[in-house]
Amino acid sequence: METRAFIPLMIPDIQQQDIDAVNEVLRSGMLIQGKKVEALEEQIAAYLGVKHAIAVSNGTATLHLALVVLGIGPGDEVIVPALSYIATANVVELVGATPVFVDIETQTFNINAELIEQKITPKTKAIIPVHEFGQACNLETILSLSQKYKLAVIEDAACALGAKSGDSFAGTQGVLGSFSFHPRKAITSGEGGLLVTNNDEIAKKLRVLRNHGIEYQNGKMDFVSAGFNYRMTDIQAALVLSQFQRFDQILSYKQKLAAIYFEELQETDFILPTVPKNHFHTWQSFHILVPENNDRDKLIDKLKQRGIGVNLGAQCIPNETFYQKKYQLNCAELVPNALKANQKGLVLPLYERLNDSDLKHICAILKEVVYE
Ligand SMILES: Cc1ncc(COP(=O)(O)O)c(C=O)c1O
């Protein structure tokens, strides 16, 4: 029998030139936010076609800052999808506002925009659509609701740098777009995040807020607000900037890998992802649903025993302990699609260090153990 090393869910593809780029910063002695952060911001803003990019310490700090800069706080409500990484709702709690959960579409796992209007109240201040698993949301309905009710749209594109709906990049249509460079993303700074906006005033405030509330007046420091230390270091920026030079290559390789999964799993009972027409999916996660009568958690264990690192996809946030205790929502009734995606979802390995043969091997094991 063929023996293979364990295939983890993700290994970032850090190459020699990325290590060299980090070493250059280390040797320079200029480690904190500096020229590399500036270059990262310039290059990503140009790629996305937005006026401003502001790099920060991670993709939770980005969302937190977004809410702070918009003045969202106690007494306010923010609409979020019921299915996402927990951070999307945690930041709403952290500013003292209330997350209002909306169910997702079964096919894309993104927020169901048709269900949003019924959740809008006089307290609603913002909507945070999430571009889940690297698939861009269709924002048309959400943007028109935001105009009708004067709500801010903060796009959580943590997993979706480069994803598109039509001609629009994920993260570029709301007042703010938020990205993460966590190691499970296509390019990584270890920890890192970035906000984008076309609003000059918001961008200026964000730069102040991420850096202890410091504004520079004629070269002198003025502490104009109670800010955070949410800066990205130049070490992190150099690492991710170096990978960004081959970003298009990375995304197109991931398309090829995803096509192998579709080919190999099409005749099975797994429910495969749907990519709407005119959408570009970046495959941050290749997220499938296990067959109806299948125990997903047992399947995860069986796959791990057979050398395949897999995991569940995302949280059904109102069903997690903190949110259940606080809001006691009946998720099966209120957000059934999010609950199902959380209980039946499975993410398969998909990254540059894998090849055709690895993916075929993963699929063969998957088919073998699913009904064992
Ligand atoms: C949708 C979503 N939002 C926010 C975050 C938080 O990003 P970070 O881990 O960089 O704090 C993640 C992380 O994976 C995420 O998937």
The ligand as a Tripos MOL2 file, in Angstrom:
@<TRIPOS>MOLECULE
LIG
   16    16     1     0     0
SMALL
NO_CHARGES

@<TRIPOS>ATOM
      1 C1        -15.0870   35.6890    8.0440 C.3       1 LIG1
      2 C2        -13.9700   36.0030    8.9930 C.ar      1 LIG1
      3 N1        -13.9720   37.1730    9.6300 N.ar      1 LIG1
      4 C3        -12.9770   37.5140   10.4730 C.ar      1 LIG1
      5 C4        -11.9240   36.6810   10.7030 C.ar      1 LIG1
      6 C5        -10.8450   37.0790   11.6750 C.3       1 LIG1
      7 O1         -9.6010   37.2040   11.0680 O.3       1 LIG1
      8 P1         -8.2570   37.0450   11.9380 P.3       1 LIG1
      9 O2         -8.0710   35.6030   12.2190 O.co2     1 LIG1
     10 O3         -7.1900   37.6030   11.0420 O.co2     1 LIG1
     11 O4         -8.4560   37.8570   13.1720 O.co2     1 LIG1
     12 C6        -11.8630   35.4430   10.0500 C.ar      1 LIG1
     13 C7        -10.7370   34.5390   10.2810 C.2       1 LIG1
     14 O5        -10.5690   33.5180    9.7510 O.2       1 LIG1
     15 C8        -12.9250   35.0980    9.1740 C.ar      1 LIG1
     16 O6        -12.9220   33.9150    8.5290 O.3       1 LIG1
@<TRIPOS>BOND
     1     1     2 1
     2     2     3 ar
     3     2    15 ar
     4     3     4 ar
     5     4     5 ar
     6     5     6 1
     7     5    12 ar
     8     6     7 1
     9     7     8 1
    10     8     9 2
    11     8    10 1
    12     8    11 1
    13    12    13 1
    14    12    15 ar
    15    13    14 2
    16    15    16 1
@<TRIPOS>SUBSTRUCTURE
     1 LIG1         1 GROUP 0 **** ****
